[in-house]
Amino acid sequence: MNRPIHPRTRRRRGFTLLEIMVATTIATVALSVGVGALISSSRMVYDSSRRLELNSKIRMFTDRFAKDTIDANAYFVMTSYASLDGSADLIGADEDSAEINKPLASGLSGDCVVLEYRDDPDRRSAITRLRVYFRDTLDVDAGAPIRYLELAIPEADQTLSLNELVNDHVNLSDNRGSHPTLVSYNVSGIIPSDGSEVKPIFFNHNDRAVSVNFRMETEGTDNGPARRSASAYNFTISPRR
């Protein structure tokens, strides 16, 4: 009797150690490239969103300040919030005034602006409102938020002079932190390209207009996941007077 002939079973060959090492290396490189591209893409999206948010804050600030200034009857550029300490003299300044408690003369810059509103465009009627914009710092070089104060003058006080109203109702040396923050990002003067000193952001332009020159910057670092984003802006606006 003939025995059935069975085909010889082939031995299955596994991967060699070299092949495993090569495959692992290729997979690691591909994974590293993919993760790096993902991180880079995520950082670009994050940076873009931060810049869009920054530009939105700039537009909000410039639009609001421009509208408030156009509607005002007069403006007074002051050195800083410390100028409004209860002893301000907004109507007694001369052309060469550079005293901290008096409005700055034409050609000078400060970190605080007082806007005056009256019903009569000729400024013969009573003052009905005051608005104040100020950087929340005394350090010209440092970035700081911008705060905002709005004061509706009670009818009983509308017979008071500008100085009396400001000194009675606006004392920023004591309570500046209680006023709302209009811009929470760091705002500072623009760094001059010639290396000269940084100037405050509000500039008295010929006693007719306010020029605003500023740099707005987000929190963060120059490198790392939360990178700093900054943008500069300047514009000039005149009250209706």
PyMOL commands that set and color helices and strands:
alter all, ss='L'
color gray80, all
select helices_A, chain A and resi 17-71+81-83+155-157+162-169+172-178
alter helices_A, ss='H'
color red, helices_A
select strands_A, chain A and resi 74-78+109-110+112-118+127-135+144-152+181-188+202-205+209-217+230-237
alter strands_A, ss='S'
color yellow, strands_A
deselect
rebuild
show_as cartoon
